């Protein structure tokens, strides 16, 4: 992120305006053409404000934020670890708080993991040479629960809306187990809502280990999942 920290570390920063000017352009085009647009990976306070304005003007726009842009700030980059190199970059605390507020008030419609696995050689290097991205699929629910539910900004029902119901609606996945009703396809996730667990690299299922959440205590442990009516294996064993 273009900031005092980038100057301090001698890194070329990416300004938030690079993100914001494209969103502003696309909102104006959406209004002009009555076109449907979806904005991925909001990371700045002004980007959230732009989407909020676009919706107030009647633009057919939806928006998404990632778990890491809800949870991590640019301060994580201080150690120059490429593990924290993502696109768009991690922003300031003010930006993170604005993204959280946008998700809580519905300006941001859903959470997308931006799951980006990489081999270790692409992250075990200098920051400037490292690949963009981090894995986040396995920790997504717990990160959002810790950030938004534990803080009181959202309820578990809200979390289900932004991580399941709304993504299914926008992705037109109707009839694929979105609603829990008799006769519907059983796509279910069982969560121990009051259980907090520390993220450990050795328990991650992904073959890539570029997760920034190792060592962090997160709320909400996924106990079991069912996909299309069949129990799935979680972390190497069935859990009930």
N, C-alpha and C positions, 0 to 999 in steps of 0.2 A: 504494500500500500504506500502511495506517495505520502510521506509524513516525515516528522523529525527522526523517526526510527530508521527509515530508509537512508537518510543522510548520515545518520550516526554509524550505520553499518556499511556505508559505501555501496549500497545497492540501488539500482535504478528502480524507482517506484512507479507503480501504475496508479494514476489519479482516478478518483471516483467519477469524474466528469466523463471519462471514456465510456463508462457504463451508462451514465445518465443521459448523455446526448443521444445515444441510440434508442433508449427507451422512449425519450421524448419524441423523437422522430417517428417511431413506430406507432405511438399513441395517436399522433396527429394524422398519420396515414390511415390508421384504423377508423378514426372518426370521418375522414374524407371519403373513404371507400366503403365504409360500413363492413370492414373486414374483421374477422375473428383472429386475435393474436394471443399467444401465451408467452410470458416472459420467464425465462429460467434463471435461477441462482441470483436473486436479488441480494446485494451485499452492502448497500449504502443507505443512509438515512434519506437522502434526496431521491434516490430511486424509489423508495417506498412512498414518498410524498407524491412523486409523479404518477405512480400507479393509482394512488388514492384519488388524485385529481382526475385522471383519465376515466375512472369509474364514475365519478361524480358528473362527468360530462356525457355519460352514456356510451362510452367506448365498450366494445365487446372484448374485454380483456380479462385474463386470469394470470396469476403470478405464483411463483414457487420460490422457496428458500431451502437451503440445505441444512442438515443438522450442525455441520461445523461452522456455518456462518451465524447460527443461533447461539453457539456455545463458546467458540474460540475467538480471541482477538489477535491483533497484529503483534502483541507482546510475545506470543509464542515463537515468533521468528527471531527473537533476540539472540538465540543460540545458533542461528544460521543453519538449522537442521532442515534439509529438503523435505523431511516428512511433513512439514507445515506449508509446503509450497503448493498452492492451489490457484485455480483460475475460475472466477475472479479471486484476488488475494484476500487473505484475512484482513479485516478493517479495524477501525478504532472501537473503543468501548461504546462511544456514542452511537456509532453505526449499528453495532450488535444490539443495543437496547432498542433502536428504532425498528430493526428487523423483527425482534421479539414482539414489539407492540403491534407491528403490522400483521403478524400472524395471529395475535390474540384478538384483534378487532375485525379480522376478516378481509383486510386489504390484500394480504397474501393468502391465497386460497389453499395451498397445500405444501407439503414437505416432500422434496425429492432427494434421494440419498447422494446423487452425483458419485456413486460408487466407482472408484477408479483403481483397480489393482495394478501393481507394478512389480517387476522382479527387483530384488534387493539392490542389484547393481545400479539401477536407475534412481535410487534414493540414497545409496551409500556413497555420496560424492559431494562436491562443493554445491552450495545452494544454487548458484547461477546455472549449473549444468544439470541439476536435478529435473526429473519429469514432474509435470503438474499432476496433482490429484492424490487422493487418499481413499482407502477403503472405508466404507461406512454402513454397509448393508446390515451387518449383524448387530451393530450398536445403535442404529438409527432410532428405534423406539425408545430405548433407555436414555439416549441423549436428549431427545425431545421431552420425555417425561421429566427428567431431572431439571431441564431448563425452564419448561413451561408449566408443568403440573405441580411439581414440588414447590415452586415459587408462588403458586396460587394464581398465575396468569391465565391458566386454562384448566379445564376439567378433563377427566379421562374420556368423557364423551366427545369433547372438543378434539382431543388427540385422535380418536377414531375417525372423526370427520376429516381432519387434514391429512391423515396418513392412509385412509382407506376409502371412505365414502366419496369424497370429492375427487380424488384421483381417478376412481372408477367411472364417475360421471363424466369428467372431462375427457377421459380416454375411451368413453363409450363402451365400457365393459359391463353394461347392464345385463343381468341374468347370469352373471358369472360368480354368484355367491356373495354379492354385495350386501344383500339383506339376509338376516337370519330368520327364515320362515320355513314352515313345513314344506318339504318338496323342493326347496332351493338347493343349489350346489353347495356342499359343505366346504367352504374355504375359511378356516377358523384359526385364530391365534389365541392361545391361552396364556395369560400374563399374571404373574404374581406381583400385584400392584404395590404391595408394601415391602417388597424385598429389594434391598440394595446390594449390589455385587461389584467387586472390583474387576475391571477389565484386565485379563491376563492373555498375553500373546499365545501361550500354549493351548488355550481353550478355543481359540479362533478356528473356524472351519476353513476359511479362505486359504488358498495356497500362497497368497501374498500376505505380507505382514506389515504393510505400510499404513498402520492405524495410529492416529495421534492420541488415542484415548487409553492406551495402556497405563495402568496404575491409577486410573481415575475411578472413583466410587460413583456408580450410576444407579438410579432408581428404576425398578421395573424389570423383572427377569422373565424372559420368555420361557415358559415351561414346556410347551408342546404346540405343534402346529398340525393342521389337517388340510390337505390340498386335494380338492375334488373328491372329498369323501374318504381319502386314504391317509392314515397317520404317516407323518414324515419323520425321518431321523434327524435329531438335533444334537449337534456336538458329539456325534458318534454313538448316541444311544437314545432310546425312547425315554422321555421324561414325563412323569405324571405327578 
